[in-house]
Amino acid sequence: MASKSKEAYKDFSKGSDVVAQWKVPLRDKTHIVAFEHGAMLTGRRVVFVDGDVVVRKEFVFNLLGTESFRIGDTKCAVLIDPGEHGWTFKYTLIVNKKPLETFLKDNGLMTKTWLPMIKGQPRRVVLEKSDITIYVDGKKVETVAEFMDSDDEDGSESHTGTWQNFMIDDSACCKIKVYSSQDRFKGMLYDLYVHDKLVPVATRDKILETERPS
């Protein structure tokens, strides 16, 4: 990566050739992707991920096209298409072969994300619903499953499901309750507890919150 990539990214906030910016929530964190396009002079293309340059092309004569890159093991691409008027362009971010908005919607259906504070530090817990795999800050964690017949203290309702027990930093006792809503429209439900305290599911806006790289 170019050593001056951070400076180049800062220039964007002051007005440079960066024409688009997106936030991409993945298992480890929310990443910032920015795209620089010197369309009028050189066709220059630069892709930044969290302030670092991952693609740099100084002279590109074809002003349309695709720039592919990765964020970790996630495949991404910036599509450059003609805009609606004259010398204008439309920029689309593709994540895992899907436009970003579609990726966000699908990801919201297939995963649950929590942002608990552990020892004063924000952590990211992501549950993959399809196989009940749990990630903490992007790393898969080992879990111990316990079957559950009923979990209501007053015994008013019977729920079937499991507790998925795991640790964060060998000090925070965590568990995710996976159980049936008994409603075919709602399907399965998922609750995270840290030291037996319920942690609210992170909203989309909260998940997308991130600091600009420094």
JOPEHU-V654258 format. One record per backbone hydrogen bond with DSSP energy under -1.0 kcal/mol. NH is the residue of the N-H (numbers start at 1). CO is the residue of the C=O. E is the energy in kcal/mol with one decimal. If there is no record, write none. Layout:
NH:CO:E / NH:CO:E
This chain:
5:2:-1.5 / 8:4:-2.0 / 9:5:-2.0 / 10:6:-2.0 / 11:7:-1.9 / 15:12:-1.4 / 19:35:-2.6 / 20:35:-1.2 / 22:33:-2.9 / 24:31:-3.1 / 26:29:-2.6 / 31:24:-2.8 / 33:22:-2.6 / 34:48:-2.0 / 35:20:-2.5 / 36:46:-3.2 / 37:17:-2.6 / 38:44:-2.5 / 39:37:-1.9 / 43:38:-3.7 / 45:57:-2.8 / 46:36:-2.1 / 47:55:-2.2 / 48:34:-3.0 / 49:52:-2.7 / 50:32:-3.2 / 52:49:-1.9 / 54:47:-2.9 / 55:47:-1.3 / 57:45:-2.9 / 60:42:-2.0 / 65:80:-1.9 / 67:78:-2.1 / 69:76:-2.4 / 71:74:-2.4 / 74:71:-1.9 / 76:69:-2.9 / 77:94:-1.8 / 78:67:-2.4 / 79:92:-3.1 / 80:65:-3.3 / 81:90:-2.8 / 83:88:-2.9 / 88:86:-2.1 / 90:81:-3.2 / 92:79:-1.9 / 94:77:-3.3 / 95:98:-3.4 / 96:75:-2.9 / 98:95:-1.3 / 100:93:-2.1 / 103:99:-2.6 / 104:100:-2.8 / 105:101:-2.0 / 106:102:-2.8 / 107:103:-2.9 / 108:104:-2.0 / 109:105:-1.2 / 110:106:-2.1 / 111:107:-1.7 / 112:127:-1.6 / 114:125:-2.6 / 118:121:-3.1 / 121:118:-1.7 / 123:116:-2.7 / 125:114:-2.6 / 126:135:-2.6 / 127:112:-2.9 / 128:133:-3.1 / 129:110:-2.5 / 132:128:-1.2 / 133:128:-1.2 / 135:126:-2.7 / 136:139:-2.8 / 137:124:-3.1 / 139:136:-1.8 / 141:134:-2.4 / 144:165:-2.2 / 146:163:-2.3 / 148:161:-2.7 / 155:152:-1.2 / 161:148:-1.7 / 162:178:-2.6 / 163:146:-2.9 / 164:176:-2.6 / 165:144:-2.8 / 166:174:-2.6 / 168:172:-1.7 / 171:168:-1.6 / 172:168:-2.3 / 174:166:-2.7 / 175:193:-2.2 / 176:164:-2.1 / 177:191:-3.2 / 178:162:-3.0 / 179:189:-2.0 / 180:160:-1.8 / 181:187:-2.0 / 187:183:-3.0 / 189:179:-3.3 / 191:177:-1.8 / 193:175:-2.8 / 194:197:-2.4 / 195:173:-3.2 / 197:194:-1.5 / 199:192:-3.0 / 202:113:-2.7 / 207:203:-2.5 / 208:204:-2.0
